[in-house]
Amino acid sequence: MNGREAERRRPRKDRDILLSSWLTAVSADEANIGHLYSEVHRYLDNADRKTPDVLAELKEYGADYRNVYSGIGHGTTGRRFRQ
């Protein structure tokens, strides 16, 4: 893989890491990144949640995740995920 291809794949890798972290948090089961999208689909099929609510939650989770793991938030965590 050349540098250009690696750079193009980075956003998907970052998105997959975020999505697997979120899924593990909301489902209380370790997400399998190899089957991530089917696991997310299964969670959403079985959860009594509306898509706009899940997307808003993912947006907040992403901001909190970025703050924690980039060092910006100095250990802050999202309000919704302390359950």
Phi and psi in degrees as GROMACS dihedral restraints (atoms count N, CA, C in turn):
[ dihedral_restraints ]
;  ai    aj    ak    al  type     phi  dphi    fc
    3     4     5     6     1   -85.3    20    10
    4     5     6     7     1   172.8    20    10
    6     7     8     9     1   -62.2    20    10
    7     8     9    10     1   -37.3    20    10
    9    10    11    12     1   -66.2    20    10
   10    11    12    13     1   -42.9    20    10
   12    13    14    15     1   -66.4    20    10
   13    14    15    16     1   -41.0    20    10
   15    16    17    18     1   -61.7    20    10
   16    17    18    19     1   -41.1    20    10
   18    19    20    21     1   -65.9    20    10
   19    20    21    22     1   -36.9    20    10
   21    22    23    24     1   -67.9    20    10
   22    23    24    25     1   -33.9    20    10
   24    25    26    27     1   -81.5    20    10
   25    26    27    28     1   -18.8    20    10
   27    28    29    30     1   -55.9    20    10
   28    29    30    31     1   -47.1    20    10
   30    31    32    33     1   -58.3    20    10
   31    32    33    34     1   -38.0    20    10
   33    34    35    36     1   -67.6    20    10
   34    35    36    37     1   -41.3    20    10
   36    37    38    39     1   -60.7    20    10
   37    38    39    40     1   -46.5    20    10
   39    40    41    42     1   -61.4    20    10
   40    41    42    43     1   -42.6    20    10
   42    43    44    45     1   -63.7    20    10
   43    44    45    46     1   -41.3    20    10
   45    46    47    48     1   -64.6    20    10
   46    47    48    49     1   -39.9    20    10
   48    49    50    51     1   -64.4    20    10
   49    50    51    52     1   -46.1    20    10
   51    52    53    54     1   -61.8    20    10
   52    53    54    55     1   -47.3    20    10
   54    55    56    57     1   -63.4    20    10
   55    56    57    58     1   -40.4    20    10
   57    58    59    60     1   -68.1    20    10
   58    59    60    61     1   -36.4    20    10
   60    61    62    63     1   -65.3    20    10
   61    62    63    64     1   -45.5    20    10
   63    64    65    66     1   -61.2    20    10
   64    65    66    67     1   -47.3    20    10
   66    67    68    69     1   -61.5    20    10
   67    68    69    70     1   -41.7    20    10
   69    70    71    72     1   -61.3    20    10
   70    71    72    73     1   -41.5    20    10
   72    73    74    75     1   -66.0    20    10
   73    74    75    76     1   -45.1    20    10
   75    76    77    78     1   -81.7    20    10
   76    77    78    79     1   -25.0    20    10
   78    79    80    81     1   -99.3    20    10
   79    80    81    82     1   -14.9    20    10
   81    82    83    84     1    64.1    20    10
   82    83    84    85     1    19.2    20    10
   84    85    86    87     1  -125.6    20    10
   85    86    87    88     1   140.4    20    10
   87    88    89    90     1   -63.4    20    10
   88    89    90    91     1   124.0    20    10
   90    91    92    93     1   -75.5    20    10
   91    92    93    94     1   138.5    20    10
   93    94    95    96     1   -94.2    20    10
   94    95    96    97     1   107.8    20    10
   96    97    98    99     1   -62.7    20    10
   97    98    99   100     1   -23.9    20    10
   99   100   101   102     1   -69.6    20    10
  100   101   102   103     1   -21.4    20    10
  102   103   104   105     1  -126.2    20    10
  103   104   105   106     1    29.8    20    10
  105   106   107   108     1   -56.6    20    10
  106   107   108   109     1   -51.2    20    10
  108   109   110   111     1   -69.1    20    10
  109   110   111   112     1   -34.1    20    10
  111   112   113   114     1   -70.5    20    10
  112   113   114   115     1   -34.3    20    10
  114   115   116   117     1   -68.5    20    10
  115   116   117   118     1   -40.4    20    10
  117   118   119   120     1   -63.7    20    10
  118   119   120   121     1   -44.0    20    10
  120   121   122   123     1   -59.3    20    10
  121   122   123   124     1   -45.2    20    10
  123   124   125   126     1   -63.2    20    10
  124   125   126   127     1   -43.9    20    10
  126   127   128   129     1   -58.9    20    10
  127   128   129   130     1   -48.2    20    10
  129   130   131   132     1   -65.5    20    10
  130   131   132   133     1   -34.6    20    10
  132   133   134   135     1   -64.6    20    10
  133   134   135   136     1   -35.7    20    10
  135   136   137   138     1   -94.4    20    10
  136   137   138   139     1   -16.2    20    10
  138   139   140   141     1   -86.0    20    10
  139   140   141   142     1   145.0    20    10
  141   142   143   144     1   -90.9    20    10
  142   143   144   145     1    69.5    20    10
  144   145   146   147     1  -133.8    20    10
  145   146   147   148     1   148.3    20    10
  147   148   149   150     1   -94.1    20    10
  148   149   150   151     1   143.7    20    10
  150   151   152   153     1   -54.3    20    10
  151   152   153   154     1   -46.7    20    10
  153   154   155   156     1   -59.5    20    10
  154   155   156   157     1   -35.4    20    10
  156   157   158   159     1   -67.2    20    10
  157   158   159   160     1   -42.3    20    10
  159   160   161   162     1   -65.9    20    10
  160   161   162   163     1   -42.3    20    10
  162   163   164   165     1   -64.3    20    10
  163   164   165   166     1   -40.1    20    10
  165   166   167   168     1   -64.3    20    10
  166   167   168   169     1   -40.8    20    10
  168   169   170   171     1   -64.3    20    10
  169   170   171   172     1   -42.3    20    10
  171   172   173   174     1   -62.7    20    10
  172   173   174   175     1   -39.0    20    10
  174   175   176   177     1   -62.6    20    10
  175   176   177   178     1   -46.1    20    10
  177   178   179   180     1   -65.3    20    10
  178   179   180   181     1   -43.4    20    10
  180   181   182   183     1   -61.2    20    10
  181   182   183   184     1   -41.9    20    10
  183   184   185   186     1   -61.6    20    10
  184   185   186   187     1   -42.5    20    10
  186   187   188   189     1   -65.1    20    10
  187   188   189   190     1   -43.4    20    10
  189   190   191   192     1   -65.0    20    10
  190   191   192   193     1   -41.8    20    10
  192   193   194   195     1   -60.9    20    10
  193   194   195   196     1   -45.9    20    10
  195   196   197   198     1   -61.1    20    10
  196   197   198   199     1   -43.1    20    10
  198   199   200   201     1   -62.1    20    10
  199   200   201   202     1   -44.1    20    10
  201   202   203   204     1   -67.1    20    10
  202   203   204   205     1   -49.4    20    10
  204   205   206   207     1   -87.4    20    10
  205   206   207   208     1    -8.6    20    10
  207   208   209   210     1   -96.7    20    10
  208   209   210   211     1    -9.3    20    10
  210   211   212   213     1    89.0    20    10
  211   212   213   214     1    -7.2    20    10
  213   214   215   216     1   -64.8    20    10
  214   215   216   217     1   -43.6    20    10
  216   217   218   219     1   -84.4    20    10
  217   218   219   220     1    -7.9    20    10
  219   220   221   222     1    49.3    20    10
  220   221   222   223     1    46.9    20    10
  222   223   224   225     1    92.7    20    10
  223   224   225   226     1    10.7    20    10
  225   226   227   228     1   -73.3    20    10
  226   227   228   229     1   150.5    20    10
  228   229   230   231     1  -129.2    20    10
  229   230   231   232     1   159.1    20    10
  231   232   233   234     1   -70.1    20    10
  232   233   234   235     1   144.1    20    10
  234   235   236   237     1   -62.8    20    10
  235   236   237   238     1   -40.0    20    10
  237   238   239   240     1   -71.2    20    10
  238   239   240   241     1   -22.4    20    10
  240   241   242   243     1  -105.3    20    10
  241   242   243   244     1    19.7    20    10
  243   244   245   246     1   -96.3    20    10
  244   245   246   247     1    11.6    20    10
